[in-house]
Amino acid sequence: MLGISSGPRIKGNTDLLLREVMSGAASAGANTEYISLNKLKIAPCMECNACYKTGVCRVEDDYQTVFTKMLDSDRLIFATPVFFMAVCAQGKLLIDRCQCLWSRKYVLKKSLFSTGSRDRRGMVIAVGGSKSKKMFDSIRLTMKYYFDVLEATYAANLFVNKIDDRGDILKHPIAMKEAFRLGHEFAGEEVPLPQEPVDVDISGNSYNSTEISRRF
Ligand SMILES: Cc1cc2nc3c(=O)[nH]c(=O)nc-3n(C[C@H](O)[C@H](O)[C@H](O)COP(=O)(O)O)c2cc1C
């Protein structure tokens, strides 16, 4: 399981949730690996379209390492704070570089994996400070296409609004506990895939969630 922390605040709200999801997954026996994009050098996609011929990105930087890890993992968790109603810049740099995977799939018509389809699943964690939940719509769309090129099923969202200051998530009555539970479930292979990503939607003040067990 690979957890990608894309926000700039280490031990910020999304980062803390991600770590807790991964602890839950580890408690279910998953091998977990955490990376923080903020510490990596990932250049923007230059739209050179070299990948249209090769299916790989020709820019040599830390993207190449993350790329390998993303392909090696069967469970991907992408965590981002909401910045201007969208995925934060560090996360978007990584996502845009996945254009080489888009080329591979839709231009070169090649599968990512030579050994047939794999049970790959993705989860998104996003936290925003405002009351509106509209901000999660854009995150949802972007992540749908990100998981599509990675040949992973978009399985779950953990969305939290009305959380702003660093570490405020720790004061929430159930958010961290819910993150742990979600991670534990997400690691399980026996849980069936949902048609649409399952939402765990937590508000800074209130809490709504669909039935927790057996949702993936
Ligand atoms: C540059 C920037 C843009 C932001 N834009 C939004 C926004 O559009 N909507 C929102 O609800 N919160 C916005 N926020 C607030 C963060 O989403 C919020 O503080 C969140 O808890 C940060 O998570 P973190 O601790 O993981 O960084 C913004 C914060 C920053 C620094």
The ligand as an ORCA input file, in Angstrom:
! r2SCAN-3c Opt
* xyz 0 1
  C      -3.446     28.165     -0.644
  C      -4.648     27.685      0.132
  C      -5.845     27.572     -0.502
  C      -6.965     27.070      0.173
  N      -8.130     26.930     -0.492
  C      -9.204     26.388      0.142
  C     -10.443     26.187     -0.571
  O     -10.588     26.473     -1.750
  N     -11.469     25.647      0.122
  C     -11.369     25.310      1.433
  O     -12.348     24.823      2.011
  N     -10.211     25.465      2.122
  C      -9.130     26.007      1.518
  N      -7.950     26.159      2.191
  C      -7.856     25.698      3.589
  C      -7.248     24.298      3.701
  O      -7.880     23.398      2.847
  C      -7.395     23.817      5.157
  O      -6.688     24.669      6.007
  C      -6.943     22.383      5.364
  O      -7.264     21.987      6.679
  C      -5.437     22.256      5.156
  O      -5.068     20.902      5.317
  P      -3.565     20.496      5.732
  O      -3.432     20.811      7.204
  O      -3.473     19.069      5.407
  O      -2.647     21.339      4.893
  C      -6.843     26.698      1.552
  C      -5.605     26.859      2.192
  C      -4.520     27.349      1.503
  C      -3.192     27.473      2.210
*
